[in-house]
Amino acid sequence: MDIIDSIILGIIQGLTEFLPVSSSGHIELGKAILGSNPEQKDNLLVTVVLHFATALSTLVVFRKDVLDIIKGCLKFKWNEDLQFLFKIGVSMIPAVVVGLFFEEQLEDLFSGNILLVGCMLIITAALLFLADKAKDTNKKVSFSNALVIGVSQAIAMLPGISRSGATISTSVLLGNDKTKAARFSFLMVVPLIFGKIAKDILSGEISTNSQNFTVLSIGFVAAFISGLFACTWMITLVKKSKLSYFAIYCVVVGIIAIIVSFLN
C-alpha cells in the first residue's frame, strides 16, 4: 500500500465510520478498486490505525460530553452520567459476545466478498428509509433500548451494514430523540474500538514493519480529519431527517457491487 492508497482508505474510513454507508463495506470496496490486497498482519495494522483515528475524532467532537460524564461518575452517585456509562456497557455486550466467539467467521467475510457487501448495503438503505420517517421525541435511551441497540451494533459487524446507520436507526425507531440517538451511537463504539485495538496488540498478530510508518501516519491523519468532519455533519443530518439521501446512495452502490460481483 502506497501513500495515495493510504490517503484514500483513510478518507473512506473517516467519512464512512460516521456517515451511514458502512465503513467496513466501503473499505472492502476501496481495496477492490485500488487492487490493494495486503498480507493479513499488515491489513490488521492498517485497520487498527484507521479505527484508532476515528475513535479519537469521536472523542474530540464529544469532548464536552465525555468530560461531563467523567465528572458525573466521579461523584459516585446513581446520576444521569453514571447511568449513561452503564448503558454504554450494556450496549457493548452483544458485540463483545460476537467478537469473542465468532471472530474467525467474521474475518472470513472480509476477503473481498463484494456480493455480500452489496446485499448488506441495501439492508442498510432500508433501515435508513424507516428511520427518516420516524417522528422526533424527547425520549432518552433506556437500559432495554441500549441492549437492543447493542444487538444492532453486533449485526453491523457484517461488511456492508452501517454501524452508525443501524444503531441510530434502531434507536430512533424505538422512539428516542434523534440527537440523543446519534450521541449514544457515536459514543457507544469508542470503548469497543479501544478494546479491540488492545486485544489485537496484545495478541501479537499485528505486523509493525517500520517502513510502513510514514504511509500509516498519513492514513491516520486522513482518517482523523475526515472523521471530525463526518461526525459533526452526521449529527446535523440526523436532526434534520436527511438520512434518506444516504439510503439512496446505499441502494445505488449496493446494486453496482452486486452487478460487479456477478461480472467477475
C-alpha positions in Angstrom: 0.0 0.0 0.0 1.4 3.3 -1.0 0.8 6.9 0.2 -2.1 7.6 -2.2 -3.8 4.3 -1.2 -3.3 5.2 2.5 -4.9 8.7 2.0 -7.9 7.3 0.1 -8.5 4.5 2.6 -8.1 6.9 5.5 -10.7 9.3 4.0 -13.0 6.4 3.3 -12.7 5.2 6.9 -13.1 8.7 8.4 -16.2 9.5 6.4 -18.0 6.2 6.4 -17.3 5.4 10.1 -19.9 8.1 10.9 -21.9 8.6 7.7 -24.5 5.7 7.5 -23.0 3.9 4.5 -20.8 1.2 6.2 -17.1 1.8 6.7 -16.3 -1.9 6.5 -18.2 -2.3 3.3 -16.5 0.8 1.7 -13.1 -0.3 2.9 -13.6 -3.6 1.2 -14.9 -1.9 -2.0 -11.9 0.6 -1.8 -9.4 -2.2 -1.6 -11.0 -4.0 -4.5 -11.0 -0.8 -6.7 -7.4 0.0 -5.7 -6.3 -3.5 -6.1 -4.9 -3.4 -2.6 -4.6 -6.9 -1.0 -2.1 -6.6 1.9 -1.0 -9.6 4.0 -3.3 -10.4 6.9 -0.9 -8.9 9.6 -0.4 -5.7 7.5 -4.1 -5.5 6.9 -4.9 -5.8 10.6 -2.4 -3.0 11.4 -4.0 -0.7 8.8 -7.4 -1.4 10.3 -6.2 -0.7 13.8 -4.6 2.6 12.9 -7.6 3.9 10.9 -10.1 2.9 13.6 -7.9 4.5 16.3 -8.0 7.7 14.3 -11.8 7.7 14.1 -12.1 6.9 17.7 -10.0 9.9 18.6 -12.1 12.1 16.3 -15.2 11.0 18.2 -13.7 12.0 21.5 -12.7 15.4 20.1 -16.2 16.1 18.8 -17.9 14.9 22.0 -15.1 16.2 24.4 -17.5 18.2 26.5 -19.9 15.3 26.8 -17.1 12.9 27.7 -15.7 15.3 30.4 -19.2 15.8 31.8 -19.7 12.1 32.0 -16.4 11.6 33.8 -17.1 14.4 36.3 -20.6 13.0 36.9 -19.2 9.5 37.5 -16.6 10.8 40.0 -19.4 11.9 42.2 -20.1 8.2 42.9 -23.9 8.7 42.7 -26.5 6.9 40.6 -26.9 10.1 38.5 -27.6 10.5 34.8 -23.9 10.4 33.8 -23.2 7.1 35.6 -26.4 5.6 34.2 -25.3 6.7 30.7 -22.0 4.9 31.3 -23.7 1.7 32.3 -26.0 1.9 29.3 -22.9 2.1 27.1 -21.6 -1.0 29.0 -24.9 -2.9 28.3 -24.8 -1.9 24.6 -21.3 -3.5 24.3 -22.4 -6.9 25.5 -23.8 -8.3 22.1 -20.7 -7.1 20.1 -18.3 -8.5 22.7 -20.0 -11.9 22.6 -19.9 -12.0 18.8 -16.3 -10.8 18.7 -15.2 -13.4 21.2 -17.0 -16.4 19.8 -17.3 -15.7 16.1 -14.1 -13.7 15.3 -12.7 -16.1 12.8 -16.0 -16.4 10.9 -16.3 -12.6 10.7 -12.7 -12.3 9.4 -13.5 -14.7 6.6 -16.2 -12.3 5.4 -13.7 -9.5 5.0 -12.0 -11.0 1.9 -13.3 -9.1 -1.0 -16.8 -10.5 -0.8 -18.4 -7.8 -2.9 -21.7 -9.7 -3.3 -22.2 -9.7 0.5 -21.3 -6.1 0.8 -23.8 -5.1 -1.9 -26.7 -7.1 -0.2 -25.9 -5.6 3.2 -25.8 -2.1 1.8 -29.4 -2.5 0.5 -30.4 -3.7 4.0 -28.7 -0.5 5.5 -30.7 1.6 3.0 -34.0 0.0 4.2 -33.1 0.9 7.8 -32.3 4.5 6.9 -35.6 5.0 5.0 -37.5 3.7 8.0 -35.6 5.9 10.5 -36.1 9.0 8.4 -39.9 8.6 8.7 -39.9 8.3 12.5 -41.2 11.2 14.5 -38.8 13.1 16.7 -39.3 12.9 20.5 -37.6 13.9 23.7 -37.1 10.4 24.9 -33.8 9.2 26.3 -32.2 5.9 25.6 -33.2 3.4 28.3 -31.3 0.3 29.5 -33.5 -2.0 27.5 -33.1 0.2 24.4 -29.3 0.1 25.0 -29.3 -3.7 24.7 -31.4 -3.7 21.5 -29.2 -1.0 20.0 -26.2 -3.2 21.0 -27.7 -6.1 19.1 -27.8 -3.8 16.0 -24.2 -2.9 16.6 -23.3 -6.6 16.7 -25.1 -7.2 13.4 -23.3 -4.2 11.9 -20.1 -6.1 12.2 -21.0 -7.6 8.9 -19.4 -5.8 6.0 -22.0 -3.6 4.3 -24.2 -3.0 7.3 -23.5 0.6 8.6 -22.8 0.6 12.3 -23.9 4.2 12.7 -26.9 3.7 10.4 -28.0 0.5 12.1 -27.6 1.9 15.7 -29.1 5.3 15.0 -32.0 3.8 13.0 -32.7 1.3 15.8 -32.6 4.0 18.5 -34.9 6.3 16.5 -37.3 3.5 15.7 -37.5 2.7 19.4 -38.8 6.3 19.9 -35.7 8.0 21.1 -34.7 11.6 20.5 -32.7 11.8 17.2 -29.9 13.9 18.7 -29.6 11.7 21.7 -29.7 8.6 19.4 -26.7 10.0 17.4 -24.8 10.9 20.6 -25.3 7.4 22.1 -24.4 5.7 18.8 -21.1 7.5 18.4 -20.0 7.2 22.0 -21.0 3.5 22.4 -18.4 2.4 19.8 -15.4 4.1 21.4 -14.8 1.5 24.2 -15.2 -1.3 21.7 -12.7 0.2 19.3 -10.1 0.7 22.1 -10.8 -2.7 23.4 -10.3 -4.3 20.0 -7.1 -2.4 19.5 -5.8 -3.6 22.8 -6.7 -7.2 22.1 -5.0 -7.1 18.6 -1.8 -5.5 20.1 -1.6 -8.0 23.0 -2.3 -10.9 20.7 0.9 -10.2 18.8 -0.8 -10.6 15.4 0.0 -7.1 14.3 2.9 -6.5 12.0 4.8 -3.3 12.9 7.1 -3.0 10.0 8.9 0.3 10.4 9.0 1.0 6.6 5.2 1.5 6.7 5.3 4.2 9.4 5.0 7.2 7.0 2.2 5.6 5.0 0.3 4.6 8.1 0.7 8.1 9.7 -0.7 9.8 6.6 -3.6 7.4 6.6 -4.2 8.1 10.3 -4.3 11.9 9.7 -6.6 11.5 6.7 -9.0 9.3 8.8 -8.9 11.7 11.8 -9.6 14.9 9.8 -12.3 13.4 7.7 -13.8 11.8 10.8 -14.1 15.1 12.5 -16.0 16.5 9.5 -18.2 13.4 9.1 -19.1 13.1 12.8 -20.2 16.8 13.1 -22.1 16.7 9.8 -23.9 13.5 10.7 -25.3 14.9 13.9 -26.8 17.8 11.8 -28.2 15.3 9.2 -29.9 13.2 11.8 -31.6 16.2 13.4 -32.9 17.3 10.0 -34.1 13.9 8.9 -31.8 13.7 5.9 -30.9 10.0 6.1 -32.9 9.1 3.1 -30.2 10.6 0.8 -27.8 8.1 2.2 -30.3 5.4 1.8 -30.5 6.1 -2.0 -26.7 6.2 -2.1 -26.5 2.8 -0.4 -29.0 1.3 -2.8 -27.1 2.5 -5.8 -23.7 1.4 -4.5 -25.2 -1.9 -3.3 -26.7 -2.7 -6.8 -23.4 -1.8 -8.5 -21.5 -4.0 -6.1 -23.9 -6.9 -6.8 -23.6 -6.5 -10.6 -19.8 -6.3 -10.4 -19.7 -9.4 -8.2 -21.5 -11.4 -10.9 -19.4 -10.0 -13.7 -16.1 -11.0 -12.0 
